[in-house]
Amino acid sequence: MKVVVIGAGIGGLTTALSLHAAGIECDVFESVAQIRPLGLGINLQPNAVRELIELGLGDALAEVGIATSTLAYYNKHGQKIWSEPRGIAAGYRWPQYAIHRGELQHILLDAVYARLGRDRVHLGHHLASLEQDDARVIARFVDRASGAPLDGHAADALVGADGVHSAVRRIFNPAEGLPVSSGRIMWRGALLAKPYLDGRTQVMIGYRDQRAVVYPMSEKQAPPGMQLINWLVVLGEQGLEHRREDWDLAVPKERFFPPFAHWNFPWIGLADMIEATQEIYEYPKADREPLAQWTHGRVTLLGDAAHPMRPIGSQAGTQAVVDARVLAQSLAESGGDARAGLQRYDDERRPLMNEVVLRNREYGPEIVMQMAEDRAPGGFTRIEDVIPRQELEEIARSFKVAAGFDPETLNNRCSYSVRTA
Ligand SMILES: Cc1cc2nc3c(=O)[nH]c(=O)nc-3n(C[C@H](O)[C@H](O)[C@H](O)COP(=O)(O)OP(=O)(O)OC[C@H]3O[C@@H](n4cnc5c(N)ncnc54)[C@H](O)[C@@H]3O)c2cc1C
């Protein structure tokens, strides 16, 4: 069986490695002519780390990422609402990593080059159209800069891993239009700074209309005693124009900074961090309506192309990795019937992911921050007087179950690895 993968992002490259490990031939086509280490931090939950370790990338991840020890939520006064251990400390058999997206992409790309061969990755190929019949699917490409047509490529199956503005998704859903805006915008940055707390904790501060997420994501290239720390902040509707979702849009901090100017707490100097950040990027929080179908004959969708979601609970990169592994297993076990394999993948992953997309509109586990704001806007002495511990525990647990990564389910489920003779 031959598969063509559209997009060399996190999902597309993991798909290529998973197909290769399952003994399936594949070629990857990427729109950009050069893969640069773009993006800032991304979180890989233990369910994704398991898959990457099973693909033989455990040492590379451990070298580059930060194994997150704790996730902690604080109110706008810097008081702790809830904290929980993560990764191994939470009872998983695999760690959770915070990592620079560009470094993760390069770990995956280097592995694809080493295992599949450099000639299997076709940069500068922007998918423009596709056609399929009973025997095959043909992908047609253009050079994105010049618009000049390039050679087409035929395969038994095509995987659209081409991100939030997916061309593959548009071909089957032409009336869908732009992503659905949440009305909120994220501003993101990273800087070298001294560690806060234990140097491995991800923190969420504030409430729905003014909040921050901060975590260390790399020590590899940092001077001794320093870390590369990722931060992002979100404000409620600002009446700012909605710009196209573009991960590289640099903006001045004046777009958002004043409400955060006093957010220096005894345990983290967030306002100082924002002021010291050289480049700040703006990204609208958006998603798309869940689809009733990802698979159309010999073509399917994966990662953000299939289920673009609001960035709640650090799920987008994680779920793209899991998609890739389920897809490869489904194709490998399809008895050579690519259409049946793609449909099995759709049946297994789409209902779960559609639920995560919708749940992320409800703020997932971060709802505890809004509850603290609603019930105690002036702060609290004891969080137990504001939100009972049992309620906090249940919120954290139910999100993990819904997103398929509670420790018990993950630790006990069979591997997606495919045995090849
Ligand atoms: C440049 C960039 C920076 C990002 N930075 C962050 C970040 O800092 N933090 C974070 O949480 N998430 C970030 N993301 C998103 C994150 O990578 C995804 O949410 C998640 O990893 C799922 O990955 P994916 O492979 O589905 O999509 P993506 O990682 O978005 O990859 C999609 C790929 O498809 C390619 N592509 C698009 N259209 C076509 C086409 N027509 N033909 C061929 N190729 C095409 C794109 O160039 C891209 O390489 C970023 C994405 C990109 C593209």
Ligand as a Chemical Component Dictionary entry (heavy atoms), coordinates in Angstrom:
data_LIG
# 
_chem_comp.id                   LIG 
_chem_comp.type                 NON-POLYMER 
_chem_comp.pdbx_formal_charge   0 
_chem_comp.three_letter_code    LIG 
# 
loop_
_chem_comp_atom.comp_id 
_chem_comp_atom.atom_id 
_chem_comp_atom.alt_atom_id 
_chem_comp_atom.type_symbol 
_chem_comp_atom.charge 
_chem_comp_atom.model_Cartn_x 
_chem_comp_atom.model_Cartn_y 
_chem_comp_atom.model_Cartn_z 
_chem_comp_atom.pdbx_ordinal 
LIG C1  C1  C 0 4.254  27.527 11.831 1  
LIG C2  C2  C 0 3.426  26.922 12.941 2  
LIG C3  C3  C 0 3.698  27.283 14.264 3  
LIG C4  C4  C 0 2.922  26.759 15.305 4  
LIG N1  N1  N 0 3.209  27.115 16.596 5  
LIG C5  C5  C 0 2.505  26.571 17.617 6  
LIG C6  C6  C 0 2.800  26.896 18.970 7  
LIG O1  O1  O 0 3.705  27.673 19.261 8  
LIG N2  N2  N 0 2.069  26.322 19.963 9  
LIG C7  C7  C 0 1.052  25.448 19.674 10 
LIG O2  O2  O 0 0.405  24.938 20.598 11 
LIG N3  N3  N 0 0.746  25.118 18.407 12 
LIG C8  C8  C 0 1.448  25.651 17.374 13 
LIG N4  N4  N 0 1.142  25.325 16.072 14 
LIG C9  C9  C 0 0.000  24.404 15.830 15 
LIG C10 C10 C 0 0.342  22.983 16.217 16 
LIG O3  O3  O 0 1.482  22.552 15.538 17 
LIG C11 C11 C 0 -0.852 22.136 15.874 18 
LIG O4  O4  O 0 -2.001 22.628 16.561 19 
LIG C12 C12 C 0 -0.711 20.677 16.285 20 
LIG O5  O5  O 0 0.607  20.302 16.475 21 
LIG C13 C13 C 0 -1.355 19.751 15.244 22 
LIG O6  O6  O 0 -0.446 19.654 14.158 23 
LIG P1  P1  P 0 -0.866 19.422 12.671 24 
LIG O7  O7  O 0 0.231  18.600 12.061 25 
LIG O8  O8  O 0 -2.254 18.962 12.536 26 
LIG O9  O9  O 0 -0.841 20.888 12.037 27 
LIG P2  P2  P 0 0.385  21.858 11.839 28 
LIG O10 O10 O 0 1.464  21.608 12.823 29 
LIG O11 O11 O 0 -0.215 23.199 11.729 30 
LIG O12 O12 O 0 0.992  21.426 10.401 31 
LIG C14 C14 C 0 0.317  21.580 9.161  32 
LIG C15 C15 C 0 1.345  21.572 8.041  33 
LIG O13 O13 O 0 0.684  21.505 6.783  34 
LIG C16 C16 C 0 1.305  22.406 5.874  35 
LIG N5  N5  N 0 0.327  22.773 4.848  36 
LIG C17 C17 C 0 -0.729 23.623 4.977  37 
LIG N6  N6  N 0 -1.440 23.665 3.822  38 
LIG C18 C18 C 0 -0.817 22.819 2.945  39 
LIG C19 C19 C 0 -1.090 22.415 1.593  40 
LIG N7  N7  N 0 -2.146 22.872 0.910  41 
LIG N8  N8  N 0 -0.236 21.528 1.008  42 
LIG C20 C20 C 0 0.838  21.017 1.680  43 
LIG N9  N9  N 0 1.119  21.366 2.978  44 
LIG C21 C21 C 0 0.308  22.244 3.594  45 
LIG C22 C22 C 0 1.751  23.546 6.788  46 
LIG O14 O14 O 0 2.765  24.330 6.190  47 
LIG C23 C23 C 0 2.209  22.817 8.037  48 
LIG O15 O15 O 0 3.568  22.448 7.963  49 
LIG C24 C24 C 0 1.870  25.845 15.008 50 
LIG C25 C25 C 0 1.601  25.480 13.675 51 
LIG C26 C26 C 0 2.384  25.996 12.644 52 
LIG C27 C27 C 0 2.090  25.585 11.208 53 
# 
loop_
_chem_comp_bond.comp_id 
_chem_comp_bond.atom_id_1 
_chem_comp_bond.atom_id_2 
_chem_comp_bond.value_order 
_chem_comp_bond.pdbx_ordinal 
LIG C1  C2  SING 1  
LIG C2  C3  SING 2  
LIG C2  C26 DOUB 3  
LIG C3  C4  DOUB 4  
LIG C4  N1  SING 5  
LIG C4  C24 SING 6  
LIG N1  C5  DOUB 7  
LIG C5  C6  SING 8  
LIG C5  C8  SING 9  
LIG C6  O1  DOUB 10 
LIG C6  N2  SING 11 
LIG N2  C7  SING 12 
LIG C7  O2  DOUB 13 
LIG C7  N3  SING 14 
LIG N3  C8  DOUB 15 
LIG C8  N4  SING 16 
LIG N4  C9  SING 17 
LIG N4  C24 SING 18 
LIG C9  C10 SING 19 
LIG C10 O3  SING 20 
LIG C10 C11 SING 21 
LIG C11 O4  SING 22 
LIG C11 C12 SING 23 
LIG C12 O5  SING 24 
LIG C12 C13 SING 25 
LIG C13 O6  SING 26 
LIG O6  P1  SING 27 
LIG P1  O7  DOUB 28 
LIG P1  O8  SING 29 
LIG P1  O9  SING 30 
LIG O9  P2  SING 31 
LIG P2  O10 DOUB 32 
LIG P2  O11 SING 33 
LIG P2  O12 SING 34 
LIG O12 C14 SING 35 
LIG C14 C15 SING 36 
LIG C15 O13 SING 37 
LIG C15 C23 SING 38 
LIG O13 C16 SING 39 
LIG C16 N5  SING 40 
LIG C16 C22 SING 41 
LIG N5  C17 SING 42 
LIG N5  C21 SING 43 
LIG C17 N6  DOUB 44 
LIG N6  C18 SING 45 
LIG C18 C19 SING 46 
LIG C18 C21 DOUB 47 
LIG C19 N7  SING 48 
LIG C19 N8  DOUB 49 
LIG N8  C20 SING 50 
LIG C20 N9  DOUB 51 
LIG N9  C21 SING 52 
LIG C22 O14 SING 53 
LIG C22 C23 SING 54 
LIG C23 O15 SING 55 
LIG C24 C25 DOUB 56 
LIG C25 C26 SING 57 
LIG C26 C27 SING 58 
# 
